[in-house]
Amino acid sequence: MADHAMDLHTPHSRHSVRDMLRDAGLRPTRQRLALAELLFSKGNRHISAELLHEEAVLARVPVSLATVYNTLHQFTEAGMLREVAVEGTKTYFDTNVGDHHHFFIEGENRVVDIPGPSVSVEGLPIAPEGMEIVRVDVVVRLRRKDA
């Protein structure tokens, strides 16, 4: 994990977002800068590509949904975001790239961090020859109780 990604929980100025992109090895294009500002200016959060696209449209950032997806995946590969898969095709992107797990609230389609080290995973299988376990992601699904 890249060191520059560890401070993403604080709001960023345009200058520091530009530096963050460069530190991650990404060229700070106008669209990347605009999307990074939308992503990282509000502290830690979980966001879908569709929601980020809506925010970009409201902020008058001329960007297609395909570009938003591509940029989110580039940010993930660069260590700036963490991908959280909650359903077959439903993916959220987490600005907190530290080691943690998630609740997924069904019916609200919301992802929330599980606080602290309250999840332990035991009995992991031995990785196949030539492979290593990089990370274990736990998503605990919740739904509201009937009143």
N, C-alpha and C positions, 0 to 999 in steps of 0.2 A: 504494500500500500504506500502510495506516495506521501511524503511528509506534508506537502502543501495542502493536502485534503483535510488534515486534522483540525484546521481552524475554520471550517466552513459554517459553523453554527453562529457566527457573528455576521451582522449585516456588512455588506461590502460596498465600497465606493467604486465608481467606474474605473479609476486608476488601479485599485487592487484587483478588480475582476480581470482587467487586462493582464496584470502580472500573473494572476492565478492561471489564466489560459496559457500564457507563455511558459510558466513553470511546468505545466502539464504537457508541454510539447505541442500545443495547439495554436494555430495562427489566430489571432484575435480579430476575426472578421466582424463586420457590422452585425450580422445576424447572430453569431455566437455571443458577442458582447451583450446584445439586447436580451437574448434568452438567458444568459448567465446572470444578468442583473435581475431579471424576473425571478429566477430560481433561488438565488442566494441572498437577496435583499430582505427576506422575511424570516431569517433564522431557519432552524431545522424544520423540514416538512417533507411530506410524501405527496407526490403529484403524478398524475397520469399525463401522457402526451396530449391527450385531448383537452384536458384542463389547462395545461400550459399554452396550448394553441389558442384557447379562448382568451386567456390573459394577454397573450401577445396581440390578438386582434383588438381587444379593448384598449391596449396601450399603443395602438396604431403602428405595430411592428409588422411590416410586410413580409410574412413568412408562411409557407405552406405547411400543412400537417406533416407531409413527408419529410420536410426539412427539420421540423421539430423532432420527429422520431430519429432521424439520422444524427442530429445534434445530441440528443439524449444518449444515444448509444456511443457516440464519440466521447462524451463526458464520462460515461461509465467505464469505457475502456481505458481512459486516462486516469481513472481513480478518483474523479471528482464527485461521482454519484455511485449509489449502490442500487442495483435492480432488485425489486421485490416482486416475485411472481405469486399472485394470490389465486388465480384461476387459470385455466388453460391458456387463454389469450389475454387476460387482464393483467397488466404489469404496471407497477408504480415505481417511481424513482425517488430515492431517499437521499437527501442532502447530507445526512449523517452517515458517513462511511465507516464509523467505528463499529466494533464488534457488539452487536445486539440483535434481539429478536423482535417479532411483531405480533400484534393483535390485528385481525381483519374483522371489522364489524359489518356483518351481512345486513343487507337492507339499506345500509347507509353508504356502502362501498367506500369505507374509510379505513385507512391503515394508521395504527398508533404504535409507538415504541413500547415494548415491555420494559418497565423500569428495572435498572440494575441487573445484577447477575442472578435473577430469580428463575432461570431455566438452566437445567443441566441435562446434558445428553450423554448417555452412557452406552457402552456396547456397540460402538461404531464398527462396521466391518473393516477388515484389513483391505487397504487399497490394492488394486491389481498391480502386477509387476510393472515397474516404470512409472507409476502414478503416485500422487500424494493427495491427501485430503486438504483442501485449501480453506474451506469454510463450511459450516453447517448452518443452514437457515431454517428457523422454526417460525411457522406462521400459525398462531392459535386463532381459530375462527370463533367469533362471538355472535350472538343474536340477542336482542332484547327479550326478556321474559314477558309472557302475556300478563297483562295487569289483572 
